[in-house]
Amino acid sequence: MGVIANKRDRQLWLVNQRQWLVATLRRRLPPAAAEDAAQEALTRALATQSPPQTRRWLLTTARNAAVDAWRRERRSISLDAAAHELSSPPTLDRVQIAAAIGRLSSGDARLLRDLAAGYRYREIAVALRVSEEAVRQRAARARTRLAIELARTSGDEK
């Protein structure tokens, strides 16, 4: 696409891309997250001295904005809240679960927190840029490692 020289024409082009951008993002993101990511990409494009007139740039910027938002939200979840959401054996309390999660690798702990916070495999896969199946396998392994740590904590390990 040729360069649009007029500032008003560039702005109109960007505004006209909004519907396409939101529809594209909704294929992989929840509706609210798609709207937020599209808005962020369009805002960045309008704030740029000479905004690009390519859909690829808009989509990449929107995806990056969605990943950034997901990461910020993920960091805000407390360990205690994540431990509370995990189903635990009746003899274990939240402190023991939190301690067991703390002994896991940072990747396992982060994945378990994300799942406890309600993120779907698909959403985590998009943020980590891996397949949904890879997230499922990592989650299964993380749950196994957590069970081993919990067994050590409760003294049930054989």
N, C-alpha and C positions, 0 to 999 in steps of 0.2 A: 504494500500500500504506500502511496506517495505521502510525503510529509505535508501536513496541513499547517499552513503558515499563520492563518488568522487565529488569535486566541479564542475567540467566541466559537469558531468552527471546531477547534480542538475540544472545547468543553462540551459542545453538543454531541460530538462523536462519542466522548466518554459516557455521557448520560445515556445515549442510545445503546451502549454496550451493557448496561446494568442488567437488563432482563436476561440476556444471553448468559452473562457471568453468574447470576444467581441460579439459573436453571442448570448450568454446568456443575456448579458447586454442590447443588442438592443431590446429585448422583452419589456423592460420597459423604456428605455432611448432613447433620440434622438441619431442618429449615432455619432455625434461629442462628446457628453457627454459620450457615451459608450466607444469610443476610448480613451478618456482622463482618464476615471476611470480605464480601463484595464491597460493602461500604468502606472498609479500611483501604482496599486496593484503589477504589475510585478517589478517595480522599487523598491518598498519597500521589496519585497521578495528577490530580488537580493542583496539588501543592508544588509539584515539580515545575521548574522553570520552563522546560520544554517537554511536556508529557509525551510518552511514546504512544503511537497509534497502532499498536499491535495487540491482538487478543492474547497472544502468548504471554506478553509481559503482564497484562492484567491478571491472567489466570495464575501465573507463577507468584505474583505479589499477593493475590488473595489466598492461595494455598499456604504461603509462608505466614501470612497473618493468622490463618486458622491454626497452624501448628504453634505459633507463638502464644496465642490465646489458650490453647489446650495445655501448653507447658506451664503457663502462669497459673492456671486453675489447678493443675495437678500439684504444683508446689504448695498451694495453699491448704491442701488437705492434711490435717494433722495425723500423726501416727496413731494417736489414741482413737480418733474417729475411725480410721481404717481398721484398726484392731477390733473395734466394737462391731463393725459390719461383718467381719469374718465369722462364719459359723464355727463355734468352738466346742470341743468335747465338754461335757457337763462338769468335769472336775477342774477345768482350767478357767482362770479369770482373764480379764483384759490385759492386766499387767504382764502375765506370763506370755500371752500371745504377742504383745508388743515387744517383749524381750526376745522372743523367738524370731520375730520378723527382723529385729535389729541385728541378729546374728547372721541373717541371710546376706547374699551379695546385694549391692545397691540395685542392680537390674531386677533381681527377683523381688526385692522389697517394693520397688517402684511399680512393677507390674501388678503385684497383689493389691497395692493401695489403689491403683487405677481401677481395677476390677471391683474392689470394695466400694469405690466411689460411684459405681454405676456405669462406667464407660464400657462400651461394647467392643468385642474383638476387632471389628471393622474400624472403629474410631482409633483404637490404639495402633492398629496396623498402618493407617494413614499417617499418623504422627511419627511413627518409628520408621516409616518407609520400608516396610517389609510386608509379606503376604499375611493374610488373615490366618492361614493355616500355621504359619511360623509363630504367630502370637498364641494360637491355641496350644501348640506344642510347648512353648516357653511357659505358658501358664500351668500346664499339667506338671511340668518339671518343678516349677516353683512351689506348687501345692505339695508335691512329694517331699521336697526339701523342708518345707514348713512343717509337715507332719513328722518328719524325722526330728527336727528341732523340738517340737512340742513333746514328742515321746521322751526325748532326753530330759526335758524340763520336768515332766511328771514322773520320771523314773520307770516308765513302762517299756523302755527299750530292751529288747532281748539280747 
